[in-house]
Amino acid sequence: MSDHVLQVEDLQTHFHTEHGVVKAVDGVSFEVGRGEIMGLVGESGSGKSVTNLSILRLVPTPPGRFAGGRILFQGEDLLTLPEARLRTYRGNRIAMIFQDPMTSLNPYLRVSRQIGEVLELHKGIDRAQAHRRSIELLEMVGIPDPARRVDQYPHEFSGGMRQRVVIAMALACEPELLLADEPTTALDVTIQAQILELIQGLAKELGTAVVLVTHDLGVVAGVADKVAVMYAGRIVERGPVGALFSRPMHPYTRGLLASVPRLDTRGRLVPVRGMPPDLTTLGEGCAFRDRCPEAFDRCGQTPLWYGTRQRGAACWAQQRSALTMPAELD
């Protein structure tokens, strides 16, 4: 069996709207190995969250539709599994931290019931054991006085506290694959560091594969092993985190990095000019060309991948410059 826990191959997730077909995920491919953390970065609307939702087949259909590709989890194609079998994976072998903690919890149920239900369903333990384990999980994610707070309702928690409850639910069954969609949203810096340390520990100690969706390139630099950069539903660059940050290949990646504040320089931030394209009218060619400072005539054609599967970019300008790949990344 492959060491890859997750292999996404040419995934295509489309939404049929009254304005046309939105190719939110358009031919995305990547893999994540045991104990590996992959950062998925890009602007809002680039397709990161839809990619994560597609893996667990949580995209509403209609208007969504899986138009092609495969999602292999331990060799099984999740897109072809019966719904009943897929439910045994969700929250158990594959867990997800959703982006919005305000809507991820049931307002009518106590926190203990919501965490305990996951444990009872997938681990087969009784309610008393689930309650004790729920307290341990709340303590693990940094909620003070967990024995008292475990029986409170979601409205009694702040936004950051709710996010920690959601994370506790995701970690409850020690999943083989964790899909984290902005897991540190609404958390202060100290708690953010604790949560990221938890995720890193899960990857290192249990061999959990992690797909980390975030806008925070600093988070990616600190915890990820490799990075995939998305734009307009496609991966435009990927590589090991150190190589991608020190030597970005795609103009979009360079633009993202240039717009991040740095402690070692006092220069002005350089924003990526323009706005993301309308995906209903996206035609041939590089989707970034209208915003790209390096665009030239050939960018009107769909760019080919330059480099290797592990390190490369989809960019005509990169190929024109004929930069030599570092030997360690070939």
Secondary structure, DSSP 8 states (H G I E B T S, - for coil): --SEEEEEEEEEEEEEETTEEEEEEEEEEEEEETT-EEEEE-STTSSHHHHHHHHTT-S-TTTEEEEEEEEEETTEEGGGS-HHHHHHHBTTTEEEE-S-HHHHS-TTS-HHHHHHHHHHHHH---HHHHHHHHHHHHHHTT-SSHHHHTTS-GGGS-HHHHHHHHHHHHHTT--SEEEEESTTTT--HHHHHHHHHHHHHHHHHH--EEEEE-S-HHHHHHH-SEEEEEETTEEEEEEEHHHHHHS--SHHHHHHHHTS--SS---------S----TTS--SS-TTGGG-TT--GGGGS---EEE-SSSEEE-HHHHHHT----GGG-
